[in-house]
Amino acid sequence: MKIKIIILILLLIYINIYTQLEDTSTINDVEYNINLIKFYIEKNEYDNALEYIDKTLEEAALKDSLYYFKGVIFQQKEDWLKASEFFTRSILYTSDEQIILDRLVEFELVIFQVSPLSAFDIVSSAVTKAQTSQKQTGFLNILAKLYENNQLYGEANDVYKTILTEAEDTEKCDLQIKIATNRIFQKNYRAALNILDPLITLNDSLHLEKLLFLNYIANISIKNHEDAKSSLIRLYLDFPNNANRDEILAGLADIFEFQEQYLASWFMLNELFKISNEAQKFKILADIERIKKKICEINTIEDQFKHFEPVFNLEKHRLLQDDAR
């Protein structure tokens, strides 16, 4: 009886050791295959890499890296449809947040190379399959960009509104700016202003510069010159390094001329002249001469200075605020 028990114990130990060895062998095989796949990809031997990927997929527990490798291969082959499909799978199969962010960037690069209808289908399907908010939001943002790229601004805004319902407070302003921008592209300027005006009153330094410029575009498009001018003056005084400095100066020159504030218009044109290239300067000089003639035609040059008062007062107010801080 004792001998039988000893034999049984030895048999169990042998089975346990054999199973562990088999598991280790399988793990080692997978690791070896992955290293071999990487080697083949680096050598541009894509067919060999794909062969080992397909073999390894049958055994590997973590499939996201293998799908990612497939995506990379098809990206190199410029098969954008297959690349986007495998990048999608690699994102859906992983749980690492940083890897998800990195692969969403790569996925976005290839999906824009796919035909619009196929791209919409792939991303919409990914949104449905995504099981975490990070993945779903990532795919939704890409879907909105695809709509915008195809001038489907209403559809893009529907997506942004979906994201907005789950967004953190710190993300909401960016989403609202995107919605307002799309409203402007749709020429629905008053709807854009309904979004922009409350955001501007918050005076958020992070977004104010962009908000003021969008506000100017919306107001000038509906010929609301006074509010457009107000936004431009704030941009002119508070954001001298704005990327659209030339458009700000040109916009102010046009509005001042429309309001028959010719001296102010002349001043802005001279400021614009200083930062323009040689080709632009030729036209600006013609505009300066035209405004100078209008100034000479009237006899109230001194009165023109009163139109600078709002600008000076606003600048004085800003300096007082700076001193108070």
Secondary structure as the mmCIF struct_conf table of DSSP 4:
data_model
#
loop_
_struct_conf.conf_type_id
_struct_conf.id
_struct_conf.beg_label_comp_id
_struct_conf.beg_label_asym_id
_struct_conf.beg_label_seq_id
_struct_conf.end_label_comp_id
_struct_conf.end_label_asym_id
_struct_conf.end_label_seq_id
HELX_RH_AL_P HELX_RH_AL_P1 LYS A 2 GLU A 42
TURN_TY1_P TURN_TY1_P1 LYS A 43 ASN A 44
HELX_RH_AL_P HELX_RH_AL_P2 TYR A 46 LEU A 57
TURN_TY1_P TURN_TY1_P2 GLU A 58 GLU A 59
BEND BEND1 ALA A 61 ALA A 61
HELX_RH_AL_P HELX_RH_AL_P3 ASP A 64 GLN A 76
TURN_TY1_P TURN_TY1_P3 LYS A 77 GLU A 78
HELX_RH_AL_P HELX_RH_AL_P4 TRP A 80 TYR A 93
HELX_RH_AL_P HELX_RH_AL_P5 GLU A 97 ILE A 111
TURN_TY1_P TURN_TY1_P4 PHE A 112 GLN A 113
BEND BEND2 VAL A 114 VAL A 114
HELX_RH_AL_P HELX_RH_AL_P6 PRO A 116 LYS A 129
BEND BEND3 THR A 132 THR A 132
HELX_RH_AL_P HELX_RH_AL_P7 SER A 133 ASN A 149
TURN_TY1_P TURN_TY1_P5 ASN A 150 GLN A 151
HELX_RH_AL_P HELX_RH_AL_P8 TYR A 153 GLU A 166
HELX_RH_AL_P HELX_RH_AL_P9 ASP A 169 PHE A 185
TURN_TY1_P TURN_TY1_P6 GLN A 186 LYS A 187
HELX_RH_AL_P HELX_RH_AL_P10 TYR A 189 THR A 201
TURN_TY1_P TURN_TY1_P7 LEU A 202 ASN A 203
TURN_TY1_P TURN_TY1_P8 SER A 205 HIS A 207
HELX_RH_AL_P HELX_RH_AL_P11 LEU A 208 SER A 221
TURN_TY1_P TURN_TY1_P9 ILE A 222 LYS A 223
HELX_RH_AL_P HELX_RH_AL_P12 HIS A 225 ASP A 238
TURN_TY1_P TURN_TY1_P10 PRO A 240 ASN A 241
TURN_TY1_P TURN_TY1_P11 ALA A 243 ASN A 244
HELX_RH_AL_P HELX_RH_AL_P13 ARG A 245 PHE A 258
TURN_TY1_P TURN_TY1_P12 GLN A 259 GLU A 260
HELX_RH_AL_P HELX_RH_AL_P14 TYR A 262 ILE A 275
BEND BEND4 SER A 276 SER A 276
HELX_RH_AL_P HELX_RH_AL_P15 GLU A 278 GLU A 297
BEND BEND5 ILE A 298 ASN A 299
TURN_TY1_P TURN_TY1_P13 ILE A 301 ILE A 301
HELX_RH_3T_P HELX_RH_3T_P1 GLU A 302 PHE A 308
HELX_RH_AL_P HELX_RH_AL_P16 GLU A 309 ALA A 324
#
